[in-house]
Amino acid sequence: MQIPFRQHKGYDPLGDCGKGKCPVCARNNAIFKVKNTLEKEEFTSDAVSPFVGRFGYPNINVGILAPPQQNEEAWLYDAPKYWSAENYEIPKIVDFRSSLLNSRYNINIKKRIKLLELSQDIAMSSKPVDVDIQLHEKPRFRLNLGSHMAPTGPNAKLKKAIITENPKIHTKVYKVFEDIDLKANEAVNYLYQNKFDENFLSKILSVGTLGLKKDRKLVPTRWSITATDDIIGKNLINEVKDFSEISSCSAFFGNYLGNYYLILMFSEVWSYELFETYVPQNWNFNKPLRCTTDYESYSGRKSYADATAGGYYTVRLAILEKLKEMKKQASVLALRFITDEYTMPLGVWVTREATRKAMNNNPIEFSSKELMTDYARKLIKRRFNYNVDYLLNSSKLLKNIKQQTKLEKFI
């Protein structure tokens, strides 16, 4: 089987490639490592995650993601929070994900078959599960990239799969699985409050293990990721609204994998707005850039954030986690600057973790919103040579703050 290798546009052994930072090298290295295993139609491995597609809905593909051979550290292949904590760079993440074989079968979202039960066990397990996999065909190598999900590698149609060990399912996870009278949003928040991360929660939501019995069905992974962030975020908003407003304006700044976030907190009741823009190197300061934006007031949104999509909910979640920790509420303007360092899309988990890194940095506090916005102008000009007024002047949040009548005016 011939596997195409992607070529460089000029190789520099003293540049990024020589330092192990090139994603093209990472992809080619992954192809080299799995090439021999792609010749087999049967193998034993450690299944790390299910994957639910969305094309053809409601008749969709459900996959079992597993490296093509057993690996004691298979859990690392699907651990976004750990990747971020350890500051893994893009090539290392691509290396993990492009080595995952997607063994898939087609099913209606409401149907229940043995293979689905197996996928549910894999999703609910606290650690990768030993599984024997038999395919209809030899796998085809393809690195699937997307803005919502972490990449996946080779794929093939699944003929048969058998779990060869008992999955390690936490008692709290089994509790919500067995409770067919518990709504999905209540189950997600219960597990989140018991320290299960959103990556795990989106997996078990996607394979129909949560919710009322009549409502349980398969949810495409892309949708379940956003649904999980939204469910947790809405619950945190209700908590945050009970807190007092922050005493002074605060700015947080941080980044991960070339995604930079400037988070501006204003001493107002809860509202939230996100701007996303790509900033090329050597940009002309006086030229505007294309951007996307979404906003919600104190009363919330009634529609999906179409412009910024899944990133809207991941960034909101990271901000709300910080506000809960502070026991404060605020109006929050989040500015995302995507740079050329972000060489390929890795999924919305990047935006969640990049924002968390920003929120974990020490804030700079200001006595007025004018001083904070002036700081934002200087910071963004220095870092990206971009005039941030193009964003600030079109902000609904800032416009509402400016026009809002304060209660003190009537006292």
MOTAPE-V395062 format. One record per backbone hydrogen bond with DSSP energy under -1.0 kcal/mol. NH is the residue of the N-H (numbers start at 1). CO is the residue of the C=O. E is the energy in kcal/mol with one decimal. If there is no record, write none. Layout:
NH,CO,E
NH,CO,E
This chain:
15,12,-1.8
20,17,-1.5
21,16,-2.7
26,22,-1.8
27,23,-2.3
28,24,-2.5
29,25,-2.6
30,26,-2.1
31,27,-2.2
32,28,-2.2
33,29,-2.1
34,30,-2.0
35,31,-1.3
38,34,-1.6
39,36,-1.4
40,37,-1.5
43,133,-2.2
45,131,-2.5
47,129,-2.9
48,65,-2.5
49,65,-1.3
51,63,-2.4
53,61,-3.2
57,54,-1.5
59,56,-2.2
60,107,-2.4
62,105,-3.3
63,51,-4.2
64,103,-1.9
65,49,-3.2
66,101,-1.8
74,71,-1.6
76,73,-1.7
77,74,-2.0
78,75,-1.5
83,79,-2.6
84,80,-2.3
85,81,-2.2
86,82,-2.3
87,84,-1.4
88,83,-2.9
93,89,-1.7
94,90,-2.8
95,91,-2.4
96,92,-1.9
97,93,-2.7
98,94,-2.8
100,97,-1.5
101,66,-3.1
102,154,-3.2
103,64,-2.1
104,156,-2.5
105,62,-2.4
107,60,-2.6
109,58,-2.0
111,108,-1.4
117,113,-1.8
118,114,-2.1
119,115,-2.1
120,116,-2.4
121,117,-2.1
122,118,-2.1
123,119,-2.3
124,120,-2.4
125,121,-1.3
126,168,-3.7
129,47,-2.0
131,45,-2.6
132,162,-3.0
133,43,-3.0
134,160,-3.1
135,41,-3.5
136,157,-2.5
140,155,-2.2
144,152,-2.9
152,144,-1.4
153,100,-1.3
155,140,-1.9
156,102,-2.0
158,104,-3.5
159,134,-2.8
160,134,-2.2
162,132,-2.2
164,130,-2.0
169,167,-1.2
174,170,-2.5
175,171,-1.9
176,172,-1.6
177,173,-1.8
178,174,-2.3
179,175,-1.4
180,178,-1.3
182,179,-1.1
187,183,-2.1
188,184,-2.7
189,185,-2.1
190,186,-2.1
191,187,-2.3
192,188,-2.5
193,189,-2.3
195,192,-1.7
196,191,-2.1
201,197,-2.1
202,198,-2.4
203,199,-1.2
204,200,-2.0
205,201,-2.0
206,202,-1.8
207,203,-1.2
208,205,-1.3
209,204,-1.7
213,180,-2.0
215,212,-1.2
216,212,-1.0
218,109,-2.1
219,206,-2.8
221,52,-2.6
224,220,-2.5
225,221,-2.1
226,222,-1.1
227,223,-2.7
228,224,-2.3
229,225,-2.0
230,226,-2.5
231,227,-2.7
232,228,-2.3
233,229,-2.3
234,230,-2.6
235,231,-1.6
236,232,-2.1
237,233,-2.3
238,234,-1.7
239,235,-1.3
240,236,-3.0
241,237,-2.3
242,239,-1.4
243,240,-1.9
246,329,-1.8
249,366,-1.1
250,265,-1.9
251,364,-2.2
252,263,-2.6
254,261,-1.7
256,259,-1.5
259,256,-1.6
260,337,-2.5
261,254,-3.1
262,335,-2.4
263,252,-2.9
264,333,-3.1
265,250,-3.3
266,331,-3.2
268,266,-2.5
272,296,-2.5
273,332,-2.1
274,294,-2.4
275,334,-2.5
276,292,-2.5
277,336,-1.9
279,338,-2.6
287,284,-2.1
292,276,-2.1
294,274,-1.6
296,272,-2.8
300,297,-1.7
306,304,-1.8
309,305,-1.8
311,308,-1.1
312,309,-1.6
314,310,-1.7
315,311,-2.3
316,312,-1.6
317,313,-1.9
318,314,-2.0
319,315,-2.1
320,316,-2.6
321,317,-2.2
322,318,-1.3
323,319,-2.3
324,320,-2.6
325,321,-2.0
326,322,-2.3
327,323,-1.2
328,323,-2.0
329,244,-1.9
331,266,-1.8
332,271,-2.8
333,264,-2.8
334,273,-3.2
335,262,-2.5
336,275,-3.0
337,260,-2.9
338,277,-2.8
339,258,-2.3
342,339,-1.7
343,341,-1.7
348,148,-1.6
350,347,-1.5
352,348,-1.7
353,349,-2.5
354,350,-2.7
355,351,-1.8
356,352,-2.1
357,353,-2.2
358,354,-1.9
359,355,-2.8
360,356,-1.5
361,358,-1.1
364,251,-2.2
366,249,-2.8
372,368,-1.5
373,369,-2.5
374,370,-1.8
375,371,-1.9
376,372,-2.2
377,373,-2.0
378,374,-2.0
379,375,-2.7
380,376,-2.5
381,377,-1.9
382,378,-2.3
383,379,-2.6
384,380,-2.5
385,381,-1.6
388,386,-1.1
390,387,-1.7
391,388,-1.4
392,388,-2.5
393,389,-2.7
395,392,-1.2
399,395,-1.7
400,396,-2.5
401,397,-2.2
402,398,-2.2
403,399,-1.9
404,400,-1.6
409,406,-1.2
410,407,-1.8
411,408,-1.2
